[in-house]
Amino acid sequence: VIKMLSQRQTSSIMQCRRLGLISRTASCNCKREVSTQVQADYCLDLVRRQDHDHYLCTLLLPRPARAAVFALRAFNVEIAQIRDVVSEKRIGEMRVQFWRDTIDAVFKGEAPKQPVALALAAAIQKRKLTKLWFSRVLDARVSYSSTCLCYGNETRVS
């Protein structure tokens, strides 16, 4: 089955095995494992590119905890970027609502087909995380964005 995977997927699986995100003895003939691995790799890569300090710190954690922490850090990166990548306030509000709906869906067991959301679903299930924590993180980001809104070329300080 590894022959059927793309070169990128194969190297991603090998990299994550080296980092301890999946076991070295895990079978590669399960599509779900490959899918889970792609999600974990996506989160790891997102955190490595956008939040390098936390990426390095997460590598110091025990191997069993890393996948869940990378999912949480990737969620934080996703919501932190909203303010920086949108050009209008309304679009930012829509993205925040997407994440609120996503967290609701994840806790109902219906995670959308988005890599960070699927990785969060696995972390929530494995680590018994609470919905309140995610709500507080989103609320804090919205509160921070309302004090200094920077959308595209427009900057306003309240």
Buried (B, 14 or more C-beta within 10 A) or exposed (E): EEEEBEEEBBEBBEBBBEBBBBEEEBEBEEEEBBEBBBBBBBBBBBBBEBBEEBBEEBBEEEEEBBBBBBBBBBBBBBBBEBBEEBEEBEBBBEBBEBBBEBBEBBBEEEBEEBBBBBBBBBBBBEBEBEEEEBEEBBEEBBEEBEEEBBBEEEEEEE
